[in-house]
């Protein structure tokens, strides 16, 4: 791809140019990011399942369960939103 494009003429009929910075995204790195997000999502879901099991067995109260699970659920939502944007 070109780094420079002309977009207009001056009154002397010279071309005006604008130079763009090209950002190349390595496809392999992109897939690595997706994989890491998936792994993180899996770990967070595992934590949620463990907390749910502890709550069901009455090891923790409902209030404690909610206090611990709300931040995890918010992290999962953020990861899901990022994945949908990409």
C-alpha positions as CSV (number, residue, x, y, z in Angstrom):
1,X,0.0,0.0,0.0
2,X,1.1,3.5,-0.6
3,X,2.0,5.7,2.3
4,X,1.3,8.9,0.5
5,X,-1.9,10.1,-1.4
6,X,-2.6,13.3,-3.2
7,X,-5.9,14.9,-2.4
8,X,-6.1,18.3,-4.1
9,X,-4.4,20.8,-6.3
10,X,-2.9,24.2,-5.2
11,X,-3.5,27.3,-7.2
12,X,-0.2,26.6,-9.0
13,X,-1.7,23.3,-10.1
14,X,0.6,21.3,-7.8
15,X,-0.7,18.3,-6.0
16,X,-1.1,18.4,-2.3
17,X,-0.1,15.2,-0.6
18,X,-0.9,13.6,2.8
19,X,1.2,10.9,4.3
20,X,-0.5,8.1,6.3
21,X,1.1,5.9,8.9
22,X,0.3,2.3,8.0
23,X,-0.5,0.0,10.9
24,X,-0.1,-3.6,10.0
25,X,-1.8,-6.1,12.2
26,X,-0.2,-9.5,12.3
27,X,-2.9,-12.1,11.8
28,X,-1.1,-14.5,14.1
29,X,-1.0,-12.0,16.9
30,X,-4.7,-11.3,16.5
31,X,-5.5,-15.0,16.8
32,X,-3.3,-15.1,19.9
33,X,-5.3,-12.3,21.5
34,X,-8.5,-14.2,20.8
35,X,-7.1,-17.3,22.3
36,X,-5.9,-15.5,25.4
37,X,-9.4,-13.9,25.9
38,X,-11.0,-17.3,25.5
39,X,-8.6,-18.8,28.2
40,X,-9.3,-15.9,30.5
41,X,-13.0,-16.3,30.0
42,X,-12.7,-20.0,30.8
43,X,-10.8,-19.3,34.0
44,X,-13.4,-16.7,35.1
45,X,-16.3,-19.1,34.4
46,X,-14.4,-21.7,36.5
47,X,-14.3,-19.3,39.4
48,X,-18.0,-18.6,39.0
49,X,-18.8,-22.3,39.1
50,X,-16.6,-22.8,42.2
51,X,-18.3,-20.0,44.0
52,X,-21.7,-21.2,43.0
53,X,-20.9,-24.7,44.4
54,X,-19.6,-23.1,47.6
55,X,-22.9,-21.2,47.9
56,X,-25.0,-24.2,47.2
57,X,-23.2,-26.1,50.0
58,X,-23.7,-23.2,52.4
59,X,-20.0,-22.5,52.7
60,X,-20.6,-18.8,51.9
61,X,-23.6,-16.6,52.4
62,X,-25.7,-15.1,49.6
63,X,-24.3,-11.7,50.3
64,X,-20.7,-12.9,50.0
65,X,-21.6,-14.9,46.9
66,X,-22.9,-11.8,45.2
67,X,-20.0,-9.6,46.3
68,X,-17.5,-12.2,44.8
69,X,-19.4,-13.0,41.7
70,X,-20.4,-9.5,40.5
71,X,-16.9,-8.3,39.6
72,X,-16.2,-11.6,37.8
73,X,-19.5,-11.3,35.8
74,X,-18.5,-7.7,34.9
75,X,-15.1,-8.9,33.6
76,X,-16.8,-11.6,31.5
77,X,-19.2,-9.0,30.0
78,X,-16.2,-6.8,29.1
79,X,-14.3,-9.7,27.5
80,X,-17.4,-10.6,25.5
81,X,-18.0,-7.0,24.3
82,X,-14.3,-6.8,23.2
83,X,-14.6,-10.1,21.3
84,X,-17.7,-8.9,19.5
85,X,-16.0,-5.7,18.4
86,X,-13.1,-7.5,16.9
